[in-house]
Amino acid sequence: MKHLLDARDLTRDEAVSLLDTAEAMAQTQSRQIKKLPALRGLTVVNLFFEDSTRTRISFEAAAKRLSADVINFSAKGSSVSKGESLKDTAQTLRAIGADAVVVRHSASGAPHRLAHAGWIDTPVVNAGDGTHQHPTQALLDAFTLRRHLSDGQGDLAGRHVVIVGDVLHSRVARSNVELLHTLGARVTLVAPPTLLPVGVEEWTCDTSFDLDATIAGDAAAGAPDAVMMLRVQRERMNGGFFPSELEYSRRYGLDSGRLARLESVSPHAIVMHPGPMNRGLEISAEAADSPRSTVVEQVSNGVSVRMAVLYTVLAGHAGTSQEELP
């Protein structure tokens, strides 16, 4: 695997192999010395044109735990703010000897352009591009699901994952639908009609406008094994996508009442959120902080998954067991 740009690029075997490697990486983090020498002498550049906390810190921690040198690049305060193009920035990275580039960009397709335009010849990892893709988020979500629903073994065949909220602006939703389908899970998207993208009927998932009915389950899909709440991305909205925040929360928020109904129909179900959360809008404090919530666990799992991705693209290994790690 040269690059990781899109969840659709991963075959089932490749995805399972990455998750297996992430499991091995996670086991090493219980050691007294967490660092591995696997990428010693290599340089990873975090090229972030968009603000980020969890993803940037997670990639930085992952690279450092593999003993790579890390350069953090932020568009703010750089030559990008003076009008420098993506091509010129890429050529600068090549000149300083970057061995891999992790890129987050507001423009959909920017990581693909960086990887295939011939400006650099190093691996490119997509850390989120516009409203398009966020493959490592999908991998860490799948890793979290697998740990809870299949004891960390195999795929997610037959599991039902419900993704709720602002699907229209969510690269997380798109990537999760594709990867979870590849891993055998059934996905249902729940959102108001205004927050579902054009052409969603062609995606490999079901759709619904009724969260309560979806939580109750039906004969075909059954009750959810996991409910993933999406952040309402108000910064990407320039119109009235729903009447009011109160109305949105009433129809599509995961509150204590819906959490109780989820527990009654699916005692093992987990609650997920990619963060950051709008508490009181798409998810209540009770749901976010409940024992079913995996929000903090997802952040921790993100480091292991991104260690696996960097290790795979830079060291050329996949499906590595803990015993095979240095």
N, C-alpha and C positions, 0 to 999 in steps of 0.2 A: 504494500500500500504506500504509494508515493505521497499523496495528499489526503486530507479529510475535509471535503468541501460540502458534502450533501449527504443526508441520511439515506437517500435513494441509491447512493453509490455502493452501499454495503450489502453484500450478500448475507444470507443467514449465517453461513459458516464464518464469515469475517466478523460479523457482529458478535456472535457467540465467543469467538476467539478473543476479541477485545474485552468482552465482559469477563472471560476467564482470566485474562492477564490482569485486569483491574482487581479481581478477587485476590490474586497473588500479591499485587501491590498493597492492597489493604491489609493483608496479613503481616507484611513487613513493618507496618506502622505501629505494631504493638511491641516491636523490639525496643531495647534500650536506646540503641543508635538507629534512628529512622532513615538516615541517608544511605543511598546506594551509589556505587561508583559507576553505574551503567553509562552515563553520558558525560563523564568527566572530560574536559577539554573542548566540549562543544558549546556553542552559543545559541541561545533561543531569544528571539526578539518578540516582545509583546507589542504589537502595533495597533493601538487603540484610537480610532477616530471618533468613537462614541464613549460617553461616560459609562463606567462599569465599576462595581465593587466586587461582587462575588466571583464573577468570571475571571477578571484580571488577577485578583489575589490568588484564586485557585490555580490558574496556569502558572503563576510565579512560584507558588509553593510546590507544585508538581515538578517543575523544572529543577528547582533547587534541591529537592529531595532525591533527584536523580543525579545530582552533582554537576548539572550544567551551569554555565554562566548565563545570567539573565540581564537583558537590556529592556527596560520599560520605556516605551515611546508613547507619548500622549500628543494628540493633535494640538491641544491648547498649549500655547507657549512655544510651539515648534514652527518650523518654516512653512508647515501646512497652513497656519493662520496667516501667512504672508502670500499665499497663493500657490505654493509648490504642489505639483501634480502627484498623483499616486505613482506614476512611472518614475519620476525623479526621486521620490522617497524610496521606491524599491531599488533603484540603482545605487542609492546611498547605502542601503542595507547590504547589497552585494559587495560593495567596496569595503565595508568594514568587516566582512567575513561572517555574516550570519549563517548558521547552519540550518535553522528552521525559523519560520515566521508564523506567529499566531496573530490573526488579523480580525478586528471587529470594525465594521464600517456601516454607516447609515444607508449606503446605496446597495440595493440588492444586486448580487452578482460580482461585487468588488473582489472577494477572495478568489473566485473563479478566474477573473481577469488577471489578477496578480499571479496566479499559478500557471496560466497558459499563454500569456502574452509574450513570453520569452525575455522578460525583464530580469528575472532571477531564476536560478536552477535549483533552489532549495525546496524542501517540503513546506507546504502551506496548510495551516489548520484554520478552519473557519470558526471563529468565536462569536458568530452572529453577524448576519448581513441584512440590514433593512428589515422588511417583513417576510424575508425569504426562508432562511435556514439557520439552525443552531444545533448542529449534529452532536456536539459533546454534551449538551444539555439533555438531548434525547437519550444518549447513552447512559448518563448518570441516572436519569429517571428509570430506564430499563433495569439498570443495576440495582436500584433501590427496590423496584417491583420484584425482581427475581429473588432478592434476599428475603423478602417477606412472603412471597407466594410460591416459591419453588425451592426454598432452602439453598439458594445460590447455585442450583444445578439446572442445566438444560435451558430451554427457551420458555416462552410464556404461552404456550399453546392452550387455547380454550379459556384464557382469562379475559375478563371484561373490564376495560378501563374507560371511564367516563371523563371527558375533558370539557370543562364548563367555562364560558365567559367570552372574552374578546378574541374570538378566533380570527377575525378579519385582520387584525394588526399583529398577530402572534406568530413569530417564527418558531416558537417552542411547540405550538400546536401542530404546525405543518411537519416538523421533524419527528415529533412523537407519533403522529398518525402513520408515517411511512415506516419508521423503525419498528414500532409495535406490531404493525401488520406483517413485516418481515419475520418477526419472532413468533408469529402465530396468535397474537392476541386479537380480540375483537374490540374495536374502539367506537364509542358513540360521542359525537360532538353535540353539546347542548348550548344554545345561545339564542338571543333574539334574532329575527331575520335580518336586521340591519347590521349585525356583527358576524354574519357568515359571508365568506367571500363568494364572488361569482364563480360558478363552476365547481362548487364544493360537492355537488352530486357525483362528480367523477372521481372524487377521492376514495381511497380504500377504507371507508368507514360509514357508519350510520349517522344520521342527524336527527335532532329533536329540538323542539321549542319549549318542552315541558320538563323541568328538572325534577319535580316531584314524581312524575310518572316514570322517569328514567331510573330514579333511585329505587322505586318500588320493583322495577324489573318486569320483564315479560317472558313469555314462553320461549322466545327465540334467543334473546341475549342473556336472560337471567339477571339477578341483582349484581350490582357492581362489585368487583374485587378491589377497585381503587377509584377514588374521585380526585381528579386534579383540577384545582381552581386556577384560572388564569388572571393575571393582573389586568384591570381595566386601564388601558394605555391612553390616558387623557391627553398626554403630550402629542399624540399622533392624530387626535380627533379635532376636526375643524367644523363640526356640525352637530346637530342633535341626533345622536345614535340611539338614545333612549330618553323618555320623558323627564326623568329626574334620577338622581342617585338613590333616593329612597325607593322609588319604584323598581329600579334595577336590583337593589338589594333584596327587596321583597320577592321578586320573581326568580332571581338567579344567584342570590347569595347563599353561602353555606352557613346557616345559623345553627343555634343549639337545637332547634326543633328538627331540622333536616338531619343534623348529625345523629340525633336519637333514632330517627326512622332508619337511617343507614345502618346503625348498630343492630337494630331489630331484624332487618332483612338479611344483613350480611355481617355476622359477628366478627369476621376476620378482616374486613375491609380497612384500607388505610386512606388517609387524607394527604394530598400532596399539593405543593405550590412551588413554582420555580423562583419566586421572589423577584423583586421586593413586593411585600404584601400591602394592599390597601385595607387595613383592618377596619371592619365595619361597613365595607362596601362589598367586595366579592367574598369575603370570609370574616366571620366573627372572631373575636378574641378567644371565645370558648372552643371553637373548632381549631383555630390555629395552635392553641396551646394544649389541646387534648392529647391523651396517650396515643390516639390513633394518628396524630400528625407526624409526618416524616420530614418536615421542612428543614430542621437543623441537620438531620441525618443526610438529606440530599446535598447540603453544602459539603459535609465531610466526604461523602461518596464522590463528589465532584473532583476532589484532589486525586483520589485513587484512579478514577477513570481517565483523567487528563495525564496522569503518569503513564498509564497504559498506552494512550494515544501517542504521546511524545516518544516513548520507548519503541513503539511499533514503527513509526515513520522514520525515526533517526537510527535505531539499532537494527531495524529490519526483522524484528522478532514478533511473533504472534502466538497466542495460546500458551504463553510461558507459565510454568508452575512456580510456586514459591521456592521449591528446592533448586530450580534452575537459575534463580536470580542470584547475582553476586552479593 
